[in-house]
Amino acid sequence: MKILRVKVDIGGTRGDQAWTGMAHFEEVEPQEAVFRLFCGHAPDQTHPPGEWGEASLKFEDFIAEYAIAHYLKQDRVLDANIDAAE
């Protein structure tokens, strides 16, 4: 298993809107998906520019390579990398 970490620009959105509004990799569902926000304000407030969130998606080894290519094409994705499963 591999963990795909996707860093997402959340500026100008609220809560997890930036993540839920993206086109997700649908070829194979991740075995586990978690999205975390890195901000210090209430979830109903608009995120200012520069704030970001990170998704951690667990895939079979070879599927992670296809998924990272999918996410890196999207405008809000700041960075993505693949780690060995924890």
C-alpha positions in Angstrom: 0.0 0.0 0.0 1.0 3.6 -0.7 -0.2 6.9 0.8 -0.8 9.7 -1.7 -0.6 13.1 0.0 -2.2 16.0 -1.9 -1.6 19.6 -0.7 -4.7 21.7 -1.7 -5.0 25.5 -1.9 -8.1 26.3 0.1 -8.0 30.1 -0.1 -11.3 31.7 -0.9 -13.4 28.7 0.1 -15.0 27.5 3.4 -14.5 24.3 5.2 -13.5 21.5 2.9 -15.2 23.0 -0.2 -11.9 23.1 -2.2 -11.4 19.4 -1.7 -15.0 18.2 -2.2 -15.3 20.4 -5.3 -12.3 18.8 -7.1 -12.5 16.1 -9.7 -11.5 13.0 -7.8 -9.7 9.9 -9.1 -12.6 7.6 -9.8 -10.9 4.7 -11.5 -10.3 3.0 -8.2 -11.6 4.2 -4.8 -9.0 4.7 -2.1 -9.0 2.2 0.7 -8.8 5.2 3.1 -9.3 8.9 2.6 -8.7 11.7 5.1 -8.7 15.5 4.4 -7.2 17.8 7.1 -7.4 21.6 7.2 -4.4 23.6 8.4 -6.1 26.9 9.6 -6.8 28.6 12.9 -10.3 29.9 12.4 -13.9 28.6 12.5 -14.9 26.3 9.7 -17.7 28.6 8.6 -15.2 31.5 7.8 -13.7 32.0 4.4 -10.1 30.8 4.2 -7.7 33.6 3.3 -5.2 33.3 0.5 -2.2 31.0 1.5 -4.2 28.5 3.6 -4.0 24.9 2.5 -5.3 21.5 3.4 -3.9 18.0 2.9 -5.6 14.8 1.7 -4.1 11.4 2.6 -5.4 8.7 0.3 -4.4 5.1 0.6 -4.1 3.1 -2.6 -2.5 -0.2 -3.9 1.1 0.5 -5.0 0.6 0.8 -8.7 -2.7 2.7 -8.5 -1.1 5.5 -6.5 1.0 6.4 -9.6 -2.1 6.9 -11.7 -3.9 8.9 -9.0 -1.0 11.3 -8.4 -0.9 12.2 -12.1 -4.7 12.8 -11.9 -4.4 15.2 -9.0 -1.4 17.1 -10.2 -3.4 18.3 -13.2 -5.8 20.2 -11.1 -5.6 24.0 -10.4 -6.0 23.9 -6.6 -3.3 21.2 -6.1 -0.1 22.8 -4.8 1.9 19.6 -4.5 1.5 15.8 -4.2 3.8 12.9 -3.3 3.6 9.2 -2.6 4.8 7.7 0.7 5.0 4.1 1.9 2.0 3.1 4.0 2.3 3.8 7.7 
